[in-house]
Amino acid sequence: MRRSWTRCRAYADRLLTVQPRDGGLALVAVNDDGSPWRAAVSVTRLTLAGQPRAKTTLELAVPAYDSVTLALPAELARPDDARAELLVAEAGEPAGRALWFFAEDRDVRWPAARWEVLVEPVDGGQRVRVTAATVLRDLSLFPDRLDPAATVDEALVTLLPGESATFTVRSPAPLDPMALTTRPVLRCVNDR
């Protein structure tokens, strides 16, 4: 089985993760906040094309400074095709979501990455909005390949078909929008 992935939120007070437990999978909710956390979590098993295969809603009740582990039902934990499916657990903000891929990246039958990009100028840089036409695994922008002084605010964002992410690039001078939105600057695991 593949590791769980949670959007880069290492210091978040609340987060979700999917982990292997007792021959199956479990949803683990961590609450490092001083107040209890109650939320409905939608857990869906999807194909890489975004087609649902199984779905459930779990009710979370996590005490302050604690965690809760909930076993996932077999219809979610056992894929029909491990190389072409994933789990998505969503609780909304502030916890966001967790993804679980049933196979290692090298074994997944990734679709060729396709996206649409919009680049807009902002004070001190540019805003790059990427909308996924296919699943985009660990999407990252490397503006320092165009200017060593350039930085970006996000990295390793996984998008499902139809979802969007916005990256803010800071640089001393505007970067070429075409170069900013193509290889080797805009990359993901499946951008063959």
C-alpha angles and dihedrals in degrees: 000000000000127000121263117255126210121182110261097285101132093150099039117129092224130032144160129220136173115224137176113257131172096339093315139058132276135196111230118197118193121198115190091165125106093238130064117266120223120177144144111241120203112210117191133178107214140178115242086257089062098254112145118237101173136357141185140166120228125196114226124206108173119173120226113284093006143097136228128207119205121187113232119228117255093249088065099036097050116061126206088223116016092194094056107036142071141182123240120196114188130183099161122236136006092024097039116186145306128218129205122194114200093213136041114269091251090056099045117105094233120193114232106272115256127177146153120232133200120191120196130177118245131176106291096003147349138297115226116197115192121193115193121229088179133017108293112202117207096345111199137176119215106193091162086075086069098037122007090218094056120107137185131210101220139041141172096029116166115207129191120215110294096017124118137208129192122215122193113212120198118199139153091243132019114275124226105270093214093052090044092058103044139061131325091023102045109044144160135176093264102042096117 
